């Protein structure tokens, strides 16, 4: 059976890697929908190459430009706009697999809609679980969706767990989960220099090629804190059984330890095509074009505990997970505001964690009964972070 794929966030690094894997197996996978935020020219090029049935731009003005650009060359492509367009692409009856790769809270509603519609979801969007963990997992269960993580760390954990695993670590003899982290570009940078580092320096990841927002999250290790929250929801593991270890080579992507003392690890080159291909073809395996891992040439691997003075975002994420309710949504929203401001050179790198601390301190965690509860907390946290950072109010 040919799988019909919708890629939510097709112009980002995960989207590009997904398209590369799909192009290697034209009889096995086909593109049904492609979406982006506002890069209409880039999306137009992808539409000309892959000929999806649906193309969506979150920005309505950009969608109009895309529609005009495709009118003569690709008249059969249905161009949609905004949140409604993303949801239509994610729930279309012509689509069986949704790659959720939109960065940040913007991808939350369409990903939940895909779950309710019972799609096979390849999840790269951490925020679906960080912001609305209970709501999203409930949607997966009630909709009968299949959830396959494609973050390299969570995909590695998925591969190291038994096939029968059902979010019950005790029943499978799982003692703990170990998330590996590269430590990013500032792992050994003198602490005194961190206030003056630039956005370009923060985005220069030593191992991975990623978008700018997630690259900054890797530098602060906020990404690892969010991955801890994500792992809790994906695998049903309590925070005290999730460990984070710095592993500069980024070859071991994560590990699972069992009560008998066994520890299983998934290894590979730091290339997103591996977890994407594993999830696309699951339970089968397909070629990705990635070179073999030469262990002899690699020689040695290194591990260390994270420096919490250097990476205060780790403690913030742990505190948010412990608090539960809307706290993770508050943390994520404040971080998104602060990272965007840093990338725009409006604040210093070292202002990111304090902005998140302020939002968590000012806004008490409340229960999340539905997605609107989480999104309301998201909006409040953004306002607090903007105020504390002295940024203009959102339009």
C-alpha positions as CSV (number, residue, x, y, z in Angstrom):
1,X,0.0,0.0,0.0
2,X,1.3,3.5,-0.9
3,X,1.1,5.7,2.1
4,X,-0.3,9.2,1.5
5,X,1.7,11.7,3.5
6,X,0.8,15.2,4.8
7,X,3.9,17.2,5.9
8,X,2.9,19.9,8.3
9,X,6.0,22.2,8.2
10,X,7.4,21.1,4.9
11,X,9.9,23.9,4.5
12,X,11.7,23.3,7.8
13,X,14.6,20.9,8.3
14,X,12.4,18.0,9.4
15,X,10.2,18.6,6.3
16,X,13.2,18.6,4.0
17,X,14.6,15.4,5.5
18,X,11.2,13.7,5.2
19,X,10.9,14.7,1.5
20,X,14.4,13.3,0.9
21,X,13.4,9.9,2.4
22,X,10.1,9.8,0.5
23,X,11.8,10.7,-2.8
24,X,14.0,7.5,-2.4
25,X,10.9,5.3,-2.3
26,X,8.3,6.6,-4.8
27,X,6.3,3.4,-4.9
28,X,5.9,3.3,-1.2
29,X,5.1,6.9,-0.2
30,X,3.3,9.7,-2.0
31,X,2.9,13.4,-1.0
32,X,-0.7,14.3,-0.3
33,X,-0.3,17.7,1.4
34,X,2.4,20.2,2.1
35,X,2.2,23.1,4.5
36,X,4.4,26.0,5.6
37,X,4.0,29.3,7.5
38,X,4.7,32.0,5.0
39,X,7.5,30.9,2.7
40,X,5.3,30.7,-0.4
41,X,8.1,30.7,-3.0
42,X,9.8,27.7,-1.3
43,X,6.5,25.9,-1.0
44,X,5.6,26.7,-4.6
45,X,8.9,25.0,-5.6
46,X,8.0,21.9,-3.5
47,X,4.6,21.8,-5.0
48,X,6.0,21.8,-8.5
49,X,8.3,18.9,-7.7
50,X,6.0,16.7,-5.6
51,X,2.5,17.7,-6.8
52,X,0.5,17.3,-3.6
53,X,-3.3,17.6,-3.7
54,X,-3.3,20.2,-0.9
55,X,-0.9,23.1,-0.2
56,X,-1.4,25.3,2.9
57,X,0.2,28.5,4.1
58,X,-0.7,29.7,7.6
59,X,-0.3,33.3,6.4
60,X,-3.3,34.2,4.3
61,X,-1.5,36.8,2.2
62,X,1.3,34.3,1.4
63,X,-1.4,31.7,0.5
64,X,-2.8,34.1,-2.2
65,X,0.6,34.5,-3.7
66,X,1.1,30.8,-3.7
67,X,-2.3,30.3,-5.4
68,X,-1.4,32.7,-8.2
69,X,2.0,31.1,-8.6
70,X,0.5,27.7,-9.1
71,X,-2.6,28.6,-11.1
72,X,-1.1,27.8,-14.5
73,X,1.6,25.2,-13.7
74,X,-0.3,23.1,-11.1
75,X,-4.0,23.9,-11.4
76,X,-5.0,20.7,-9.6
77,X,-3.4,21.7,-6.3
78,X,-6.0,23.0,-3.7
79,X,-4.4,26.0,-1.9
80,X,-5.7,26.7,1.6
81,X,-4.8,29.2,4.3
82,X,-4.7,29.6,8.1
83,X,-5.5,27.3,11.0
84,X,-8.5,25.9,9.2
85,X,-6.4,25.0,6.2
86,X,-3.8,23.2,8.3
87,X,-6.6,21.2,10.0
88,X,-8.1,20.3,6.7
89,X,-4.8,19.0,5.4
90,X,-4.2,17.0,8.6
91,X,-7.7,15.4,8.6
92,X,-8.3,14.9,4.8
93,X,-9.6,11.5,3.9
94,X,-7.0,11.3,1.2
95,X,-4.2,11.4,3.9
96,X,-3.3,8.4,6.1
97,X,0.0,9.7,7.6
98,X,0.7,13.1,9.1
99,X,4.2,14.3,9.7
100,X,3.7,16.9,12.5
101,X,6.8,19.1,12.1
102,X,5.5,22.7,12.7
103,X,7.7,24.4,15.2
104,X,6.1,25.8,18.4
105,X,2.6,26.1,19.5
106,X,1.4,26.9,16.0
107,X,1.2,23.3,15.1
108,X,-0.8,22.1,18.1
109,X,-4.4,22.3,16.9
110,X,-3.8,20.6,13.6
111,X,-1.8,17.8,15.3
112,X,-4.6,17.2,17.8
113,X,-7.1,17.2,14.9
114,X,-5.0,14.6,13.1
115,X,-5.2,12.5,16.3
116,X,-8.9,12.8,16.6
117,X,-9.2,11.8,12.9
118,X,-7.3,8.6,13.7
119,X,-4.3,9.3,11.5
120,X,-0.9,7.7,11.7
121,X,1.1,10.6,13.2
122,X,4.9,11.0,13.0
123,X,5.5,13.5,15.8
124,X,8.3,16.0,15.6
125,X,6.3,18.8,17.2
126,X,7.3,18.7,20.9
127,X,4.7,21.3,21.8
128,X,1.7,18.9,21.1
129,X,2.8,17.0,24.3
130,X,4.5,19.9,26.2
131,X,1.5,22.2,26.0
132,X,-1.4,19.7,25.8
133,X,0.0,16.4,26.9
134,X,-3.1,14.9,28.5
135,X,-5.4,16.4,25.9
136,X,-3.3,15.1,23.0
137,X,-2.8,11.6,24.4
138,X,-6.6,11.4,25.1
139,X,-7.2,12.4,21.4
140,X,-4.8,9.7,20.2
141,X,-6.6,7.1,22.3
142,X,-10.2,8.1,21.4
143,X,-9.4,8.7,17.8
144,X,-7.5,5.4,17.4
145,X,-4.5,7.2,16.0
146,X,-1.0,5.6,15.7
147,X,1.6,7.8,17.3
148,X,5.3,7.4,16.2
149,X,7.9,9.8,17.5
150,X,10.5,11.2,15.1
151,X,12.5,13.3,17.5
152,X,15.8,11.5,17.4
153,X,15.8,10.9,21.1
154,X,12.2,9.7,21.4
155,X,12.5,7.6,18.3
156,X,15.6,6.0,19.8
157,X,13.6,5.2,23.0
158,X,10.8,3.8,20.9
159,X,13.2,1.5,19.1
160,X,14.6,0.2,22.4
161,X,11.2,-0.6,24.0
162,X,9.4,-3.9,23.4
163,X,6.8,-4.0,20.6
164,X,4.1,-4.6,23.2
165,X,5.0,-1.5,25.3
166,X,1.8,0.3,26.3
167,X,3.0,3.4,28.3
168,X,3.5,1.1,31.4
169,X,7.2,0.9,32.4
170,X,6.6,-1.5,35.3
171,X,4.8,-4.0,33.1
172,X,7.7,-4.1,30.7
173,X,10.5,-4.0,33.3
174,X,11.7,-0.6,32.4
175,X,13.7,1.1,35.2
176,X,14.6,4.4,33.6
177,X,15.0,6.3,30.3
178,X,18.2,8.2,29.5
179,X,18.0,11.1,27.1
180,X,21.3,12.1,25.5
181,X,22.2,15.7,24.8
182,X,25.1,17.1,22.7
183,X,25.5,20.1,25.0
184,X,25.2,22.4,22.0
185,X,27.7,25.1,20.9
186,X,28.3,26.5,24.4
187,X,29.1,23.3,26.3
188,X,32.6,24.4,27.1
189,X,32.2,28.2,26.6
190,X,33.3,30.2,29.6
191,X,30.2,31.3,31.6
192,X,31.4,34.9,31.6
193,X,31.1,35.0,27.8
194,X,27.5,33.8,27.6
195,X,25.9,37.2,27.9
196,X,27.6,38.4,24.7
197,X,27.1,35.4,22.5
198,X,25.3,36.0,19.2
199,X,22.3,34.3,17.6
200,X,24.5,33.0,14.8
201,X,26.8,31.4,17.4
202,X,23.9,29.9,19.2
203,X,22.6,28.4,15.9
204,X,26.0,26.9,15.0
205,X,25.2,23.4,16.3
206,X,28.3,21.2,16.3
207,X,26.4,18.0,15.1
208,X,22.9,18.6,13.8
209,X,21.5,20.8,11.0
210,X,18.3,22.3,12.4
211,X,16.2,25.4,12.3
212,X,17.2,28.5,14.2
213,X,14.6,28.3,17.0
214,X,15.4,24.7,17.9
215,X,19.1,25.4,17.6
216,X,18.8,28.0,20.3
217,X,16.8,25.6,22.4
218,X,19.7,23.1,22.0
219,X,22.2,25.7,23.1
220,X,20.2,26.5,26.3
221,X,19.2,22.8,26.6
222,X,15.6,23.9,26.9
223,X,15.0,21.4,24.1
224,X,16.2,18.6,26.4
225,X,13.9,19.9,29.2
226,X,10.9,19.9,26.8
227,X,12.0,16.4,25.6
228,X,11.8,15.2,29.2
229,X,8.2,16.4,29.4
230,X,7.5,14.8,26.0
231,X,9.0,11.5,27.1
232,X,6.9,11.5,30.2
233,X,3.7,11.6,28.1
234,X,4.9,9.4,25.3
235,X,6.1,6.5,27.5
236,X,4.3,7.0,30.8
237,X,7.6,7.4,32.7
238,X,7.7,9.6,35.8
239,X,10.2,12.5,35.9
240,X,12.4,10.8,38.5
241,X,13.0,8.0,36.1
242,X,14.1,10.2,33.2
243,X,17.8,11.1,33.2
244,X,19.6,13.5,30.9
245,X,23.2,12.8,30.0
246,X,25.5,15.0,27.9
247,X,27.0,13.0,25.0
248,X,29.0,15.4,22.7
249,X,29.3,13.0,19.8
250,X,25.5,12.6,19.3
251,X,25.9,9.0,18.2
252,X,23.9,7.3,20.9
253,X,20.5,9.0,20.6
254,X,19.0,7.7,23.8
255,X,18.9,4.6,26.0
256,X,16.4,2.5,28.0
257,X,17.5,0.6,31.2
258,X,15.6,-2.4,32.4
259,X,15.3,-3.8,35.9
260,X,17.6,-6.8,35.1
261,X,20.5,-4.4,34.5
262,X,20.3,-4.5,30.7
263,X,20.6,-1.1,28.9
264,X,19.6,-0.8,25.3
265,X,20.8,2.0,23.1
266,X,20.1,3.2,19.5
267,X,23.1,4.5,17.6
268,X,23.5,6.2,14.3
269,X,24.8,9.3,12.6
270,X,23.2,12.6,13.7
271,X,20.9,12.7,10.7
272,X,17.1,13.1,11.0
273,X,16.5,10.9,8.0
274,X,17.1,7.8,10.2
275,X,14.2,8.3,12.7
276,X,12.0,9.7,10.0
277,X,12.6,6.6,7.8
278,X,12.1,4.3,10.7
279,X,8.7,5.8,11.5
280,X,7.6,6.2,7.9
281,X,8.2,2.5,7.1
282,X,7.4,1.1,10.6
283,X,7.4,-1.9,11.2
284,X,9.6,-2.3,8.1
285,X,13.0,-0.6,7.4
286,X,13.9,1.4,4.3
287,X,17.2,2.8,3.0
288,X,18.0,6.4,3.7
289,X,21.2,7.0,1.8
290,X,23.1,7.6,5.1
291,X,26.6,6.2,5.3
292,X,27.3,3.2,7.6
293,X,28.4,4.1,11.2
294,X,32.1,3.2,11.5
295,X,32.7,2.4,15.2
296,X,36.4,1.8,14.8
297,X,36.9,5.2,13.2
298,X,34.7,6.8,15.8
299,X,37.0,5.3,18.5
300,X,35.4,6.5,21.7
301,X,32.2,8.0,23.1
302,X,32.0,10.4,26.1
303,X,29.3,11.1,28.7
304,X,28.9,13.6,31.5
305,X,26.3,15.1,33.8
306,X,24.8,18.4,32.6
307,X,26.0,21.6,34.3
308,X,22.8,23.1,35.8
309,X,24.5,26.4,36.3
310,X,25.3,26.6,32.6
311,X,21.9,25.1,31.6
312,X,19.2,26.5,34.0
313,X,16.4,25.6,31.6
314,X,16.7,22.0,32.6
315,X,15.6,22.7,36.2
316,X,12.8,25.0,34.9
317,X,11.5,22.1,32.8
318,X,11.6,19.7,35.7
319,X,9.8,22.1,37.9
320,X,7.1,22.6,35.2
321,X,6.6,18.9,34.8
322,X,6.3,18.5,38.6
323,X,3.8,21.3,38.8
324,X,1.7,19.8,35.9
325,X,-1.4,21.4,34.5
326,X,-0.7,24.5,32.5
327,X,2.9,24.9,33.8
328,X,4.6,23.3,30.8
329,X,2.5,25.4,28.5
330,X,3.6,28.5,30.4
331,X,7.3,27.5,30.2
332,X,7.1,26.8,26.5
333,X,5.3,30.0,25.6
334,X,7.7,32.2,27.5
335,X,10.6,30.4,25.9
336,X,9.2,30.9,22.4
337,X,8.9,34.7,23.1
338,X,12.4,34.9,24.5
339,X,14.1,32.9,21.8
340,X,12.4,34.9,19.1
341,X,13.6,38.1,20.8
342,X,17.1,36.8,21.0
343,X,17.1,35.8,17.4
344,X,16.0,39.3,16.6
345,X,18.9,40.7,18.7
346,X,16.5,42.4,21.1
347,X,17.7,40.6,24.2
348,X,20.8,38.7,25.4
349,X,21.2,35.0,25.4
350,X,21.2,34.9,29.2
351,X,17.8,36.7,29.3
352,X,16.0,33.6,28.0
353,X,16.0,31.5,31.2
354,X,15.0,34.4,33.5
355,X,12.1,35.3,31.3
356,X,10.8,31.7,31.6
357,X,11.4,31.8,35.4
358,X,9.3,35.0,35.6
359,X,6.4,33.5,33.7
360,X,6.4,30.4,35.9
361,X,6.6,32.5,39.0
362,X,3.8,34.9,38.0
363,X,1.3,32.4,36.6
364,X,0.0,29.6,38.8
365,X,-0.4,26.2,37.2
366,X,-4.1,25.3,36.7
367,X,-5.8,22.1,35.4
368,X,-6.0,21.5,31.6
369,X,-9.4,20.1,30.8
370,X,-9.3,21.0,27.1
371,X,-7.0,22.6,24.5
372,X,-8.4,26.0,25.1
373,X,-7.2,25.9,28.7
374,X,-3.6,25.3,27.5
375,X,-3.8,27.9,24.8
376,X,-5.1,30.5,27.3
377,X,-2.1,29.8,29.5
378,X,0.1,30.1,26.5
379,X,-1.3,33.5,25.7
380,X,-0.9,34.7,29.3
381,X,2.7,33.5,29.5
382,X,3.6,35.3,26.2
383,X,2.3,38.5,27.6
384,X,4.2,38.1,30.9
385,X,7.4,37.3,29.0
386,X,7.0,40.3,26.7
387,X,6.4,42.6,29.6
388,X,9.4,41.3,31.6
389,X,11.7,41.5,28.5
390,X,10.3,45.0,27.7
391,X,9.2,43.9,24.2
392,X,6.3,45.5,22.3
393,X,2.9,44.0,22.8
394,X,1.9,41.3,20.2
395,X,-0.1,42.6,17.2
